[in-house]
Amino acid sequence: MKQKILLLHGALGSRKQFTALAQELESTYEVHTLNFEGHGGSVSSSEFSMAVFSKNVIDYLDAKNIQSAAVFGYS
């Protein structure tokens, strides 16, 4: 079983920015990406905040039943 890795985009970015990197990592990792609320074409009724984005990550991990993952992100 491959180790999971979650790739997190920066402000005003999207998960699409990781397409090439994800393809490179697929042989070693189970790659996961997400769009933060209000990014990548999604609409948000919340103000941008670390609390909202942290909840986005937790909700994604819970929905995918991911207990542990390496994380890479940029801002």
Distance bins in CASP14 RR format, pairs under 12 A and 6 or more apart:
PFRMAT RR
TARGET T0000
AUTHOR 0000-0000-0000
RMODE 2
METHOD distances of the structure
MODEL  1
1 29 0 0 0 0 0 1 0 0 0 0 0
1 30 1 0 0 1 0 0 0 0 0 0 0
1 68 0 0 0 0 0 1 0 0 0 0 0
2 25 0 0 0 0 1 0 0 0 0 0 0
2 26 0 0 0 0 1 0 0 0 0 0 0
2 27 0 0 0 0 1 0 0 0 0 0 0
2 28 1 0 0 1 0 0 0 0 0 0 0
2 29 1 0 1 0 0 0 0 0 0 0 0
2 30 1 0 1 0 0 0 0 0 0 0 0
2 31 0 0 0 0 1 0 0 0 0 0 0
2 32 0 0 0 0 0 1 0 0 0 0 0
2 69 0 0 0 0 0 1 0 0 0 0 0
2 70 0 0 0 0 0 1 0 0 0 0 0
3 25 0 0 0 0 0 1 0 0 0 0 0
3 28 1 0 0 1 0 0 0 0 0 0 0
3 29 1 0 1 0 0 0 0 0 0 0 0
3 30 1 0 0 1 0 0 0 0 0 0 0
3 31 0 0 0 0 0 1 0 0 0 0 0
3 32 0 0 0 0 0 1 0 0 0 0 0
3 66 0 0 0 0 0 1 0 0 0 0 0
3 67 0 0 0 0 0 1 0 0 0 0 0
3 68 0 0 0 0 1 0 0 0 0 0 0
3 69 1 0 0 1 0 0 0 0 0 0 0
3 70 1 0 0 1 0 0 0 0 0 0 0
3 71 0 0 0 0 0 1 0 0 0 0 0
4 25 0 0 0 0 0 1 0 0 0 0 0
4 26 0 0 0 0 0 1 0 0 0 0 0
4 28 0 0 0 0 0 1 0 0 0 0 0
4 29 1 0 0 1 0 0 0 0 0 0 0
4 30 1 0 1 0 0 0 0 0 0 0 0
4 31 0 0 0 0 1 0 0 0 0 0 0
4 32 1 0 0 1 0 0 0 0 0 0 0
4 33 0 0 0 0 0 1 0 0 0 0 0
4 60 0 0 0 0 0 1 0 0 0 0 0
4 61 0 0 0 0 1 0 0 0 0 0 0
4 64 0 0 0 0 1 0 0 0 0 0 0
4 65 0 0 0 0 0 1 0 0 0 0 0
4 66 1 0 1 0 0 0 0 0 0 0 0
4 67 0 0 0 0 1 0 0 0 0 0 0
4 68 1 0 0 1 0 0 0 0 0 0 0
4 69 1 1 0 0 0 0 0 0 0 0 0
4 70 1 0 0 1 0 0 0 0 0 0 0
4 71 0 0 0 0 1 0 0 0 0 0 0
4 72 0 0 0 0 0 1 0 0 0 0 0
5 18 0 0 0 0 0 1 0 0 0 0 0
5 21 0 0 0 0 1 0 0 0 0 0 0
5 22 0 0 0 0 1 0 0 0 0 0 0
5 24 0 0 0 0 0 1 0 0 0 0 0
5 25 1 0 0 1 0 0 0 0 0 0 0
5 26 0 0 0 0 1 0 0 0 0 0 0
5 28 0 0 0 0 1 0 0 0 0 0 0
5 29 1 0 1 0 0 0 0 0 0 0 0
5 30 1 0 0 1 0 0 0 0 0 0 0
5 31 1 0 1 0 0 0 0 0 0 0 0
5 32 1 0 0 1 0 0 0 0 0 0 0
5 33 0 0 0 0 1 0 0 0 0 0 0
5 66 0 0 0 0 0 1 0 0 0 0 0
5 68 0 0 0 0 0 1 0 0 0 0 0
5 69 1 0 0 1 0 0 0 0 0 0 0
5 70 1 0 1 0 0 0 0 0 0 0 0
5 71 1 0 0 1 0 0 0 0 0 0 0
5 72 1 0 0 1 0 0 0 0 0 0 0
5 73 0 0 0 0 0 1 0 0 0 0 0
6 15 0 0 0 0 0 1 0 0 0 0 0
6 18 0 0 0 0 0 1 0 0 0 0 0
6 22 0 0 0 0 0 1 0 0 0 0 0
6 25 0 0 0 0 0 1 0 0 0 0 0
6 29 0 0 0 0 1 0 0 0 0 0 0
6 30 0 0 0 0 1 0 0 0 0 0 0
6 31 0 0 0 0 1 0 0 0 0 0 0
6 32 1 0 1 0 0 0 0 0 0 0 0
6 33 1 0 0 1 0 0 0 0 0 0 0
6 34 1 0 0 1 0 0 0 0 0 0 0
6 36 0 0 0 0 0 1 0 0 0 0 0
6 56 0 0 0 0 0 1 0 0 0 0 0
6 57 1 0 0 1 0 0 0 0 0 0 0
6 58 0 0 0 0 0 1 0 0 0 0 0
6 60 1 0 0 1 0 0 0 0 0 0 0
6 61 1 0 0 1 0 0 0 0 0 0 0
6 64 0 0 0 0 1 0 0 0 0 0 0
6 66 1 0 0 1 0 0 0 0 0 0 0
6 68 0 0 0 0 0 1 0 0 0 0 0
6 69 1 0 1 0 0 0 0 0 0 0 0
6 70 1 0 0 1 0 0 0 0 0 0 0
6 71 1 0 1 0 0 0 0 0 0 0 0
6 72 1 0 0 1 0 0 0 0 0 0 0
6 73 0 0 0 0 1 0 0 0 0 0 0
7 13 0 0 0 0 0 1 0 0 0 0 0
7 14 0 0 0 0 0 1 0 0 0 0 0
7 15 1 0 0 1 0 0 0 0 0 0 0
7 16 0 0 0 0 0 1 0 0 0 0 0
7 17 0 0 0 0 1 0 0 0 0 0 0
7 18 1 0 1 0 0 0 0 0 0 0 0
7 19 0 0 0 0 0 1 0 0 0 0 0
7 20 0 0 0 0 0 1 0 0 0 0 0
7 21 1 0 0 1 0 0 0 0 0 0 0
7 22 1 0 0 1 0 0 0 0 0 0 0
7 23 0 0 0 0 0 1 0 0 0 0 0
7 24 0 0 0 0 0 1 0 0 0 0 0
7 25 0 0 0 0 1 0 0 0 0 0 0
7 26 0 0 0 0 0 1 0 0 0 0 0
7 29 0 0 0 0 1 0 0 0 0 0 0
7 30 0 0 0 0 0 1 0 0 0 0 0
7 31 1 0 0 1 0 0 0 0 0 0 0
7 32 1 0 0 1 0 0 0 0 0 0 0
7 33 1 0 1 0 0 0 0 0 0 0 0
7 34 0 0 0 0 1 0 0 0 0 0 0
7 35 0 0 0 0 0 1 0 0 0 0 0
7 36 0 0 0 0 0 1 0 0 0 0 0
7 57 0 0 0 0 0 1 0 0 0 0 0
7 60 0 0 0 0 0 1 0 0 0 0 0
7 69 0 0 0 0 1 0 0 0 0 0 0
7 70 0 0 0 0 1 0 0 0 0 0 0
7 71 0 0 0 0 1 0 0 0 0 0 0
7 72 1 0 1 0 0 0 0 0 0 0 0
7 73 1 0 0 1 0 0 0 0 0 0 0
7 74 0 0 0 0 1 0 0 0 0 0 0
8 14 0 0 0 0 0 1 0 0 0 0 0
8 15 0 0 0 0 1 0 0 0 0 0 0
8 17 0 0 0 0 0 1 0 0 0 0 0
8 18 0 0 0 0 1 0 0 0 0 0 0
8 21 0 0 0 0 0 1 0 0 0 0 0
8 32 0 0 0 0 1 0 0 0 0 0 0
8 33 1 0 0 1 0 0 0 0 0 0 0
8 34 1 0 0 1 0 0 0 0 0 0 0
8 35 0 0 0 0 0 1 0 0 0 0 0
8 36 1 0 0 1 0 0 0 0 0 0 0
8 39 0 0 0 0 0 1 0 0 0 0 0
8 50 0 0 0 0 0 1 0 0 0 0 0
8 53 0 0 0 0 1 0 0 0 0 0 0
8 54 0 0 0 0 0 1 0 0 0 0 0
8 56 0 0 0 0 1 0 0 0 0 0 0
8 57 1 0 0 1 0 0 0 0 0 0 0
8 60 0 0 0 0 1 0 0 0 0 0 0
8 61 0 0 0 0 0 1 0 0 0 0 0
8 69 0 0 0 0 0 1 0 0 0 0 0
8 70 0 0 0 0 0 1 0 0 0 0 0
8 71 1 0 0 1 0 0 0 0 0 0 0
8 72 1 0 0 1 0 0 0 0 0 0 0
8 73 1 0 1 0 0 0 0 0 0 0 0
8 74 1 0 0 1 0 0 0 0 0 0 0
8 75 0 0 0 0 1 0 0 0 0 0 0
9 15 1 0 0 1 0 0 0 0 0 0 0
9 16 0 0 0 0 1 0 0 0 0 0 0
9 17 1 0 1 0 0 0 0 0 0 0 0
9 18 1 0 0 1 0 0 0 0 0 0 0
9 19 0 0 0 0 0 1 0 0 0 0 0
9 21 0 0 0 0 0 1 0 0 0 0 0
9 22 0 0 0 0 0 1 0 0 0 0 0
9 33 1 0 0 1 0 0 0 0 0 0 0
9 34 0 0 0 0 1 0 0 0 0 0 0
9 35 1 0 0 1 0 0 0 0 0 0 0
9 36 1 0 0 1 0 0 0 0 0 0 0
9 38 0 0 0 0 0 1 0 0 0 0 0
9 39 1 0 0 1 0 0 0 0 0 0 0
9 40 0 0 0 0 1 0 0 0 0 0 0
9 53 0 0 0 0 0 1 0 0 0 0 0
9 56 0 0 0 0 0 1 0 0 0 0 0
9 57 0 0 0 0 0 1 0 0 0 0 0
9 72 0 0 0 0 0 1 0 0 0 0 0
9 73 1 0 0 1 0 0 0 0 0 0 0
9 74 1 0 0 1 0 0 0 0 0 0 0
9 75 0 0 0 0 1 0 0 0 0 0 0
10 17 0 0 0 0 1 0 0 0 0 0 0
10 18 0 0 0 0 0 1 0 0 0 0 0
10 33 0 0 0 0 0 1 0 0 0 0 0
10 34 0 0 0 0 0 1 0 0 0 0 0
10 35 0 0 0 0 0 1 0 0 0 0 0
10 36 1 0 0 1 0 0 0 0 0 0 0
10 39 0 0 0 0 1 0 0 0 0 0 0
10 40 0 0 0 0 0 1 0 0 0 0 0
10 48 0 0 0 0 0 1 0 0 0 0 0
10 53 0 0 0 0 1 0 0 0 0 0 0
10 72 0 0 0 0 0 1 0 0 0 0 0
10 73 1 0 0 1 0 0 0 0 0 0 0
10 74 1 0 1 0 0 0 0 0 0 0 0
10 75 1 0 1 0 0 0 0 0 0 0 0
11 17 0 0 0 0 0 1 0 0 0 0 0
11 36 0 0 0 0 1 0 0 0 0 0 0
11 38 0 0 0 0 0 1 0 0 0 0 0
11 39 0 0 0 0 1 0 0 0 0 0 0
11 40 0 0 0 0 0 1 0 0 0 0 0
11 48 1 0 0 1 0 0 0 0 0 0 0
11 49 0 0 0 0 0 1 0 0 0 0 0
11 50 0 0 0 0 0 1 0 0 0 0 0
11 53 0 0 0 0 1 0 0 0 0 0 0
11 73 0 0 0 0 0 1 0 0 0 0 0
11 74 0 0 0 0 1 0 0 0 0 0 0
11 75 1 0 0 1 0 0 0 0 0 0 0
12 35 0 0 0 0 0 1 0 0 0 0 0
12 36 0 0 0 0 1 0 0 0 0 0 0
12 38 0 0 0 0 1 0 0 0 0 0 0
12 39 1 0 0 1 0 0 0 0 0 0 0
12 40 0 0 0 0 1 0 0 0 0 0 0
12 41 0 0 0 0 0 1 0 0 0 0 0
12 48 0 0 0 0 1 0 0 0 0 0 0
12 75 0 0 0 0 0 1 0 0 0 0 0
13 33 0 0 0 0 0 1 0 0 0 0 0
13 34 0 0 0 0 0 1 0 0 0 0 0
13 35 0 0 0 0 1 0 0 0 0 0 0
13 36 0 0 0 0 1 0 0 0 0 0 0
13 38 0 0 0 0 1 0 0 0 0 0 0
13 39 1 0 1 0 0 0 0 0 0 0 0
13 40 1 0 0 1 0 0 0 0 0 0 0
13 41 0 0 0 0 1 0 0 0 0 0 0
13 42 0 0 0 0 0 1 0 0 0 0 0
13 48 0 0 0 0 0 1 0 0 0 0 0
13 53 0 0 0 0 0 1 0 0 0 0 0
13 73 0 0 0 0 0 1 0 0 0 0 0
13 74 0 0 0 0 1 0 0 0 0 0 0
13 75 0 0 0 0 1 0 0 0 0 0 0
14 33 0 0 0 0 1 0 0 0 0 0 0
14 34 0 0 0 0 1 0 0 0 0 0 0
14 35 1 0 1 0 0 0 0 0 0 0 0
14 36 0 0 0 0 1 0 0 0 0 0 0
14 37 0 0 0 0 0 1 0 0 0 0 0
14 38 0 0 0 0 1 0 0 0 0 0 0
14 39 1 0 1 0 0 0 0 0 0 0 0
14 40 1 1 0 0 0 0 0 0 0 0 0
14 41 1 0 0 1 0 0 0 0 0 0 0
14 42 0 0 0 0 1 0 0 0 0 0 0
15 21 0 0 0 0 0 1 0 0 0 0 0
15 22 0 0 0 0 1 0 0 0 0 0 0
15 31 0 0 0 0 0 1 0 0 0 0 0
15 32 0 0 0 0 1 0 0 0 0 0 0
15 33 1 1 0 0 0 0 0 0 0 0 0
15 34 1 0 1 0 0 0 0 0 0 0 0
15 35 1 0 1 0 0 0 0 0 0 0 0
15 36 0 0 0 0 1 0 0 0 0 0 0
15 39 0 0 0 0 1 0 0 0 0 0 0
15 40 1 0 0 1 0 0 0 0 0 0 0
15 41 0 0 0 0 0 1 0 0 0 0 0
15 42 0 0 0 0 0 1 0 0 0 0 0
15 56 0 0 0 0 0 1 0 0 0 0 0
15 60 0 0 0 0 0 1 0 0 0 0 0
15 73 0 0 0 0 0 1 0 0 0 0 0
16 22 0 0 0 0 1 0 0 0 0 0 0
16 33 0 0 0 0 1 0 0 0 0 0 0
16 34 0 0 0 0 0 1 0 0 0 0 0
16 35 0 0 0 0 1 0 0 0 0 0 0
16 39 0 0 0 0 0 1 0 0 0 0 0
16 40 1 0 0 1 0 0 0 0 0 0 0
16 41 0 0 0 0 0 1 0 0 0 0 0
17 33 0 0 0 0 1 0 0 0 0 0 0
17 34 0 0 0 0 0 1 0 0 0 0 0
17 35 0 0 0 0 0 1 0 0 0 0 0
17 36 0 0 0 0 0 1 0 0 0 0 0
17 39 0 0 0 0 0 1 0 0 0 0 0
17 40 0 0 0 0 1 0 0 0 0 0 0
17 72 0 0 0 0 0 1 0 0 0 0 0
17 73 0 0 0 0 0 1 0 0 0 0 0
17 74 0 0 0 0 1 0 0 0 0 0 0
18 24 0 0 0 0 1 0 0 0 0 0 0
18 25 0 0 0 0 1 0 0 0 0 0 0
18 26 0 0 0 0 0 1 0 0 0 0 0
18 29 0 0 0 0 0 1 0 0 0 0 0
18 31 1 0 0 1 0 0 0 0 0 0 0
18 32 0 0 0 0 1 0 0 0 0 0 0
18 33 1 0 1 0 0 0 0 0 0 0 0
18 34 0 0 0 0 0 1 0 0 0 0 0
18 35 0 0 0 0 0 1 0 0 0 0 0
18 40 0 0 0 0 0 1 0 0 0 0 0
18 72 0 0 0 0 1 0 0 0 0 0 0
18 73 0 0 0 0 1 0 0 0 0 0 0
18 74 0 0 0 0 1 0 0 0 0 0 0
19 25 0 0 0 0 0 1 0 0 0 0 0
19 26 0 0 0 0 0 1 0 0 0 0 0
19 31 0 0 0 0 0 1 0 0 0 0 0
19 33 0 0 0 0 1 0 0 0 0 0 0
20 26 0 0 0 0 0 1 0 0 0 0 0
20 31 0 0 0 0 0 1 0 0 0 0 0
20 33 0 0 0 0 0 1 0 0 0 0 0
21 28 0 0 0 0 0 1 0 0 0 0 0
21 29 0 0 0 0 0 1 0 0 0 0 0
21 31 0 0 0 0 1 0 0 0 0 0 0
21 33 0 0 0 0 1 0 0 0 0 0 0
21 72 0 0 0 0 1 0 0 0 0 0 0
21 73 0 0 0 0 0 1 0 0 0 0 0
21 74 0 0 0 0 0 1 0 0 0 0 0
22 28 0 0 0 0 0 1 0 0 0 0 0
22 29 0 0 0 0 1 0 0 0 0 0 0
22 30 0 0 0 0 0 1 0 0 0 0 0
22 31 1 0 1 0 0 0 0 0 0 0 0
22 32 0 0 0 0 1 0 0 0 0 0 0
22 33 1 0 0 1 0 0 0 0 0 0 0
22 34 0 0 0 0 0 1 0 0 0 0 0
22 72 0 0 0 0 0 1 0 0 0 0 0
23 29 0 0 0 0 0 1 0 0 0 0 0
23 31 0 0 0 0 1 0 0 0 0 0 0
23 33 0 0 0 0 0 1 0 0 0 0 0
24 31 0 0 0 0 1 0 0 0 0 0 0
24 72 0 0 0 0 0 1 0 0 0 0 0
25 31 1 0 1 0 0 0 0 0 0 0 0
25 32 0 0 0 0 0 1 0 0 0 0 0
25 33 0 0 0 0 0 1 0 0 0 0 0
25 70 0 0 0 0 1 0 0 0 0 0 0
25 72 0 0 0 0 1 0 0 0 0 0 0
26 32 0 0 0 0 0 1 0 0 0 0 0
26 33 0 0 0 0 0 1 0 0 0 0 0
28 70 0 0 0 0 0 1 0 0 0 0 0
29 69 0 0 0 0 1 0 0 0 0 0 0
29 70 1 0 0 1 0 0 0 0 0 0 0
29 71 0 0 0 0 0 1 0 0 0 0 0
29 72 0 0 0 0 1 0 0 0 0 0 0
30 64 0 0 0 0 1 0 0 0 0 0 0
30 66 0 0 0 0 1 0 0 0 0 0 0
30 68 0 0 0 0 0 1 0 0 0 0 0
30 69 0 0 0 0 1 0 0 0 0 0 0
30 70 0 0 0 0 0 1 0 0 0 0 0
31 64 0 0 0 0 0 1 0 0 0 0 0
31 66 0 0 0 0 0 1 0 0 0 0 0
31 69 0 0 0 0 1 0 0 0 0 0 0
31 70 0 0 0 0 0 1 0 0 0 0 0
31 71 0 0 0 0 0 1 0 0 0 0 0
31 72 0 0 0 0 1 0 0 0 0 0 0
32 57 0 0 0 0 0 1 0 0 0 0 0
32 60 1 0 0 1 0 0 0 0 0 0 0
32 61 0 0 0 0 1 0 0 0 0 0 0
32 63 0 0 0 0 0 1 0 0 0 0 0
32 64 1 0 0 1 0 0 0 0 0 0 0
32 65 0 0 0 0 0 1 0 0 0 0 0
32 66 1 0 0 1 0 0 0 0 0 0 0
32 68 0 0 0 0 0 1 0 0 0 0 0
32 69 1 0 0 1 0 0 0 0 0 0 0
32 70 0 0 0 0 0 1 0 0 0 0 0
32 71 0 0 0 0 1 0 0 0 0 0 0
32 72 0 0 0 0 0 1 0 0 0 0 0
33 39 0 0 0 0 0 1 0 0 0 0 0
33 40 0 0 0 0 0 1 0 0 0 0 0
33 56 0 0 0 0 0 1 0 0 0 0 0
33 57 0 0 0 0 0 1 0 0 0 0 0
33 60 0 0 0 0 1 0 0 0 0 0 0
33 64 0 0 0 0 0 1 0 0 0 0 0
33 69 0 0 0 0 0 1 0 0 0 0 0
33 71 0 0 0 0 0 1 0 0 0 0 0
33 72 0 0 0 0 0 1 0 0 0 0 0
33 73 0 0 0 0 0 1 0 0 0 0 0
34 40 0 0 0 0 1 0 0 0 0 0 0
34 42 0 0 0 0 1 0 0 0 0 0 0
34 53 0 0 0 0 1 0 0 0 0 0 0
34 55 0 0 0 0 0 1 0 0 0 0 0
34 56 1 0 0 1 0 0 0 0 0 0 0
34 57 1 0 0 1 0 0 0 0 0 0 0
34 58 0 0 0 0 0 1 0 0 0 0 0
34 59 0 0 0 0 1 0 0 0 0 0 0
34 60 1 0 1 0 0 0 0 0 0 0 0
34 61 0 0 0 0 1 0 0 0 0 0 0
34 62 0 0 0 0 0 1 0 0 0 0 0
34 63 0 0 0 0 1 0 0 0 0 0 0
34 64 0 0 0 0 1 0 0 0 0 0 0
34 66 0 0 0 0 0 1 0 0 0 0 0
34 69 0 0 0 0 0 1 0 0 0 0 0
34 71 0 0 0 0 0 1 0 0 0 0 0
34 73 0 0 0 0 0 1 0 0 0 0 0
35 41 1 0 0 1 0 0 0 0 0 0 0
35 42 1 0 1 0 0 0 0 0 0 0 0
35 43 0 0 0 0 0 1 0 0 0 0 0
35 44 0 0 0 0 0 1 0 0 0 0 0
35 53 0 0 0 0 0 1 0 0 0 0 0
35 56 0 0 0 0 1 0 0 0 0 0 0
35 57 0 0 0 0 0 1 0 0 0 0 0
35 60 0 0 0 0 1 0 0 0 0 0 0
36 42 0 0 0 0 1 0 0 0 0 0 0
36 44 0 0 0 0 1 0 0 0 0 0 0
36 46 0 0 0 0 0 1 0 0 0 0 0
36 48 0 0 0 0 1 0 0 0 0 0 0
36 49 0 0 0 0 0 1 0 0 0 0 0
36 50 0 0 0 0 0 1 0 0 0 0 0
36 51 0 0 0 0 0 1 0 0 0 0 0
36 52 1 0 0 1 0 0 0 0 0 0 0
36 53 1 0 1 0 0 0 0 0 0 0 0
36 54 0 0 0 0 1 0 0 0 0 0 0
36 55 0 0 0 0 1 0 0 0 0 0 0
36 56 1 0 1 0 0 0 0 0 0 0 0
36 57 0 0 0 0 1 0 0 0 0 0 0
36 59 0 0 0 0 0 1 0 0 0 0 0
36 60 0 0 0 0 1 0 0 0 0 0 0
36 73 0 0 0 0 0 1 0 0 0 0 0
36 75 0 0 0 0 0 1 0 0 0 0 0
37 43 0 0 0 0 1 0 0 0 0 0 0
37 44 1 0 1 0 0 0 0 0 0 0 0
37 45 0 0 0 0 1 0 0 0 0 0 0
37 46 1 0 0 1 0 0 0 0 0 0 0
37 47 0 0 0 0 0 1 0 0 0 0 0
37 48 0 0 0 0 1 0 0 0 0 0 0
37 49 0 0 0 0 1 0 0 0 0 0 0
37 50 0 0 0 0 0 1 0 0 0 0 0
37 51 0 0 0 0 0 1 0 0 0 0 0
37 52 1 0 1 0 0 0 0 0 0 0 0
37 53 1 0 0 1 0 0 0 0 0 0 0
37 54 0 0 0 0 0 1 0 0 0 0 0
37 55 0 0 0 0 1 0 0 0 0 0 0
37 56 1 0 1 0 0 0 0 0 0 0 0
37 57 0 0 0 0 0 1 0 0 0 0 0
37 59 0 0 0 0 1 0 0 0 0 0 0
37 60 0 0 0 0 0 1 0 0 0 0 0
38 44 1 1 0 0 0 0 0 0 0 0 0
38 45 0 0 0 0 1 0 0 0 0 0 0
38 46 0 0 0 0 1 0 0 0 0 0 0
38 47 0 0 0 0 0 1 0 0 0 0 0
38 48 1 0 0 1 0 0 0 0 0 0 0
38 49 0 0 0 0 0 1 0 0 0 0 0
38 52 0 0 0 0 1 0 0 0 0 0 0
38 53 0 0 0 0 1 0 0 0 0 0 0
38 56 0 0 0 0 1 0 0 0 0 0 0
39 46 0 0 0 0 0 1 0 0 0 0 0
39 48 0 0 0 0 1 0 0 0 0 0 0
39 52 0 0 0 0 0 1 0 0 0 0 0
39 53 0 0 0 0 1 0 0 0 0 0 0
39 56 0 0 0 0 1 0 0 0 0 0 0
42 52 0 0 0 0 0 1 0 0 0 0 0
42 56 0 0 0 0 1 0 0 0 0 0 0
44 52 1 0 0 1 0 0 0 0 0 0 0
44 53 0 0 0 0 0 1 0 0 0 0 0
44 55 0 0 0 0 0 1 0 0 0 0 0
44 56 0 0 0 0 1 0 0 0 0 0 0
45 52 0 0 0 0 0 1 0 0 0 0 0
46 52 1 0 1 0 0 0 0 0 0 0 0
46 53 0 0 0 0 1 0 0 0 0 0 0
46 54 0 0 0 0 0 1 0 0 0 0 0
46 55 0 0 0 0 1 0 0 0 0 0 0
46 56 0 0 0 0 1 0 0 0 0 0 0
47 53 0 0 0 0 0 1 0 0 0 0 0
48 54 0 0 0 0 0 1 0 0 0 0 0
48 56 0 0 0 0 0 1 0 0 0 0 0
48 75 0 0 0 0 0 1 0 0 0 0 0
49 55 0 0 0 0 1 0 0 0 0 0 0
49 56 0 0 0 0 0 1 0 0 0 0 0
50 56 0 0 0 0 0 1 0 0 0 0 0
50 57 0 0 0 0 0 1 0 0 0 0 0
50 75 0 0 0 0 0 1 0 0 0 0 0
51 57 0 0 0 0 0 1 0 0 0 0 0
51 58 0 0 0 0 0 1 0 0 0 0 0
52 58 0 0 0 0 0 1 0 0 0 0 0
52 59 0 0 0 0 0 1 0 0 0 0 0
53 59 0 0 0 0 0 1 0 0 0 0 0
53 60 0 0 0 0 0 1 0 0 0 0 0
53 73 0 0 0 0 0 1 0 0 0 0 0
53 75 0 0 0 0 0 1 0 0 0 0 0
54 60 0 0 0 0 0 1 0 0 0 0 0
54 61 0 0 0 0 0 1 0 0 0 0 0
54 71 0 0 0 0 0 1 0 0 0 0 0
55 61 0 0 0 0 0 1 0 0 0 0 0
55 62 0 0 0 0 0 1 0 0 0 0 0
56 62 0 0 0 0 0 1 0 0 0 0 0
56 63 0 0 0 0 0 1 0 0 0 0 0
57 63 0 0 0 0 0 1 0 0 0 0 0
57 64 0 0 0 0 0 1 0 0 0 0 0
57 66 0 0 0 0 0 1 0 0 0 0 0
57 69 0 0 0 0 1 0 0 0 0 0 0
57 71 0 0 0 0 1 0 0 0 0 0 0
57 73 0 0 0 0 0 1 0 0 0 0 0
58 64 0 0 0 0 0 1 0 0 0 0 0
58 66 0 0 0 0 0 1 0 0 0 0 0
58 69 0 0 0 0 0 1 0 0 0 0 0
59 66 0 0 0 0 0 1 0 0 0 0 0
60 66 1 0 0 1 0 0 0 0 0 0 0
60 69 0 0 0 0 0 1 0 0 0 0 0
60 71 0 0 0 0 0 1 0 0 0 0 0
61 67 1 0 0 1 0 0 0 0 0 0 0
61 68 0 0 0 0 1 0 0 0 0 0 0
61 69 1 0 0 1 0 0 0 0 0 0 0
61 71 0 0 0 0 1 0 0 0 0 0 0
END
